[in-house]
Amino acid sequence: MSDHLTKYDAWLKDDGPAALVIREHLIPVEGIDGVVFPATFAAEQGNDPERFKGGYNIDGPFAGQPGGENVCIIDSVGSQANRIEPEFAKEKYRSLVPQIIIKASEEIHVNLLDAGHRAGDAIARCTQLASNINSAFKDVLRGNAAPLAKIAPTSLVFGVWDSRDTQAKLPRIVGSTIRAFSVRKLTRGAVYIPALNYSSLEVFSEEEKAKAEGNKKNPLAQRGFVHNPSSNSPGGVISTGGIRRDATFNLAALRQLKAGKDDPAPLRRYILGLSLVAFTHPSAFVGYLRQGCTLVRDPDNKPEFVEVHPDGKRVPAGITHDAAITFAEVAAKAFGVGESKSVDFDKARAQKDVAEAKAAKSDMKSGKDKKSASESME
């Protein structure tokens, strides 16, 4: 067991590699020239004419690049993390981490692994674990990440920010993004045709029908009683420069984890094991991403999997997913996986949290109003 436990200790040494990197070429299941639907993002608020109007996130074309190359986000780093973290709730991996189940009702149970902000999520603050999590975040600020690893170790793997309380922040150790290069944006159109002519049945008048058709905000159109055309909608992209997944395992960040006055090696090995499982997961970052976006590996382009050293040297890395699981199991046993438990969602805590947030906003507005009044009197 000792040999297995120390197998990757070279990665934990101060003079070890800066990171492990995977570069993997992907193609749509339809083929290399298939249409892919990227992630869509909400528009920025405000009146700035340069603000993001919403839709696909496409940067470029860039100056000095012939042909007007651009880069399109297919799946963001946050989305990628939210795809792989719930894998640790599956039978094959569940013994590696504590399973914290939050019961909102008899029918609704939420695993903390599914919470978007991990240990910093609102749902975690609204349970009896709130004080333990708050204490663990305070320990992080004092240089001890071990207590948080006992409650929510994947928060150390994928990063966490306790933005609504202690402000404790841990960087992502494992991150991955899928991008498409040199894309042509497409549009599409469609029309909804109702099953009946409801105006002829005197459900409403012909005048009401005429006003509603093509008006998406009209209740008759929203409820499907009239023709509702949709034109110039986002229709995906075709990538002429290829699609690539770039994944980074930041070993330098892992080596920053501390366990207070205790030896940090057990903690670092534990998080190393979990990170390797996530990093090498065979279907972690490819496959079905969303409607119109199913990606597979490009058989004609060999992936790159390397250790990247501080001097820039790149050395092939060959760890398999099965080897990662074996190491993670040994490291988890040595560290001691935190206790799995079920806790109830506390409505009163949630209401108190909301009330305090409203009060803080009111106090802030009042402070600004007083400052404005004071300045106007000077």
C-alpha positions, -999 to 999 in steps of 0.1 A, spaced: 0 0 0 29 24 8 42 21 -27 8 28 -42 3 58 -18 36 75 -28 35 65 -65 29 101 -77 47 120 -49 71 135 -76 41 156 -87 37 169 -52 73 181 -48 81 218 -51 104 211 -81 77 189 -98 57 197 -129 37 228 -131 7 210 -146 -7 181 -165 -23 191 -198 -46 173 -222 -53 186 -256 -79 166 -274 -94 172 -309 -131 166 -312 -156 164 -340 -195 164 -342 -211 130 -345 -224 141 -379 -188 145 -391 -160 170 -392 -181 195 -411 -212 190 -390 -232 218 -373 -226 223 -336 -248 242 -312 -225 261 -288 -236 273 -253 -257 304 -253 -252 332 -227 -275 360 -214 -270 395 -226 -251 421 -205 -273 446 -187 -270 484 -194 -270 508 -223 -234 504 -235 -235 499 -272 -204 476 -269 -221 453 -244 -226 416 -251 -260 412 -268 -265 376 -257 -263 344 -277 -231 325 -287 -198 337 -272 -176 343 -303 -144 363 -301 -128 377 -332 -119 380 -359 -85 390 -347 -62 415 -363 -33 401 -382 -49 367 -388 -58 361 -425 -92 348 -432 -108 364 -401 -103 335 -376 -124 336 -345 -129 315 -314 -163 302 -301 -169 288 -266 -186 254 -270 -186 245 -233 -172 268 -206 -149 259 -177 -179 262 -152 -201 240 -174 -174 214 -177 -169 212 -139 -206 209 -134 -207 179 -158 -180 158 -141 -185 166 -104 -218 147 -102 -200 116 -114 -187 112 -79 -222 103 -68 -222 72 -90 -215 37 -76 -180 35 -91 -168 66 -74 -191 73 -45 -168 58 -18 -141 84 -27 -161 114 -13 -187 120 14 -222 119 0 -241 149 15 -278 146 7 -300 176 14 -337 167 17 -359 196 6 -391 174 9 -401 138 8 -397 139 -30 -369 163 -35 -334 152 -25 -303 172 -36 -267 158 -35 -242 186 -26 -223 173 -57 -251 187 -78 -250 222 -63 -236 248 -87 -215 266 -61 -205 235 -42 -198 241 -5 -205 278 -11 -240 272 -25 -271 287 -9 -285 252 -3 -256 243 19 -261 274 41 -297 264 46 -290 232 65 -276 222 99 -242 219 82 -240 256 78 -219 262 109 -195 234 100 -191 247 65 -186 282 77 -160 270 102 -142 250 74 -141 281 52 -126 301 81 -100 273 84 -91 277 47 -84 314 54 -61 303 83 -42 279 60 -60 246 67 -81 231 39 -84 196 56 -118 203 73 -134 214 40 -119 182 24 -138 162 50 -171 178 40 -169 187 3 -135 176 -12 -146 183 -48 -148 220 -38 -110 218 -37 -108 200 -70 -131 223 -90 -127 254 -70 -150 273 -47 -156 308 -35 -176 315 -3 -187 348 -19 -217 353 4 -199 349 37 -162 344 46 -149 353 11 -126 322 13 -116 312 -22 -98 281 -36 -88 280 -73 -97 253 -97 -72 225 -97 -89 208 -126 -103 229 -154 -114 222 -190 -129 242 -218 -141 232 -253 -136 258 -281 -143 258 -318 -120 278 -341 -128 297 -373 -166 292 -371 -193 303 -394 -225 313 -375 -257 299 -389 -294 310 -384 -326 290 -387 -363 297 -390 -394 278 -380 -432 284 -377 -457 270 -353 -490 261 -369 -519 256 -345 -540 224 -348 -572 243 -353 -584 277 -366 -596 288 -332 -610 321 -344 -634 303 -368 -647 285 -337 -652 319 -321 -627 312 -293 -615 347 -301 -621 372 -329 -603 375 -363 -591 409 -352 -575 394 -321 -560 366 -342 -544 391 -366 -529 411 -338 -515 380 -321 -499 362 -351 -461 367 -351 -462 386 -318 -444 364 -293 -454 385 -264 -491 381 -271 -509 356 -248 -526 339 -278 -492 333 -294 -476 322 -261 -504 297 -255 -502 282 -290 -536 294 -304 -522 312 -335 -495 309 -361 -462 319 -346 -432 322 -370 -397 324 -357 -369 337 -380 -332 345 -378 -328 323 -346 -294 309 -337 -288 279 -359 -254 266 -346 -220 270 -361 -198 251 -385 -161 250 -375 -135 251 -403 -106 253 -378 -115 224 -356 -129 218 -321 -105 212 -292 -108 204 -256 -81 219 -234 -78 205 -199 -54 215 -172 -45 199 -140 -28 226 -120 -2 208 -99 13 241 -87 -21 250 -72 -25 216 -56 9 220 -39 -5 252 -22 -30 232 -2 -21 232 35 -34 213 65 -26 237 93 2 224 115 -3 189 102 16 172 74 -1 183 42 9 151 23 -22 131 31 -45 160 21 -26 166 -11 -25 130 -21 -63 127 -15 -71 157 -37 -45 145 -62 -64 112 -64 -98 129 -69 -83 153 -94 -68 125 -115 -101 106 -115 -118 137 -128 -90 146 -152 -89 112 -169 -126 104 -169 -133 88 -203 -165 106 -209 -160 136 -186 -159 163 -211 -172 148 -244 -204 131 -256 -238 147 -253 -234 183 -242 -268 197 -253 -293 194 -281 -274 196 -314 -240 193 -297 -228 157 -293 -190 155 -297 -166 125 -301 -128 123 -304 -113 129 -338 -98 96 -348 -74 114 -372 -58 136 -346 -39 120 -317 -46 137 -283 -17 152 -263 -13 143 -226 18 157 -211 35 169 -179 45 205 -183 76 215 -163 85 250 -150 112 253 -177 87 246 -204 97 210 -210 68 187 -220 70 151 -210 44 125 -221 22 113 -193 5 79 -194 -18 75 -164 -50 57 -172 -84 63 -156 -82 28 -140 -48 37 -125 -62 70 -112 -91 52 -95 -67 27 -78 -45 55 -65 -75 76 -54 -89 47 -34 -56 42 -15 -52 80 -9 -88 83 3 -83 55 28 -51 71 41 -67 105 45 -100 93 58 -131 101 38 -156 124 56 -189 111 69 -218 108 45 -250 121 58 -285 133 50 -297 166 63 -329 186 60 -333 218 41 -341 245 67 -367 269 54 -363 292 84 -325 295 77 -333 303 41 -358 330 50 -333 345 75 -306 345 49 -329 363 24 -340 388 51 -304 396 60 -295 401 23 -324 425 19 -314 444 50 -278 447 38 -289 460 5 -312 485 22 -283 497 45 -260 501 15 -286 522 -4 -292 543 27 -255 549 31 -252 560 -5 -282 583 -1 -267 599 30 -233 603 13 -250 619 -17 -270 643 6 -238 652 25 -219 659 -7 -247 681 -20 -246 703 11 -208 709 9 
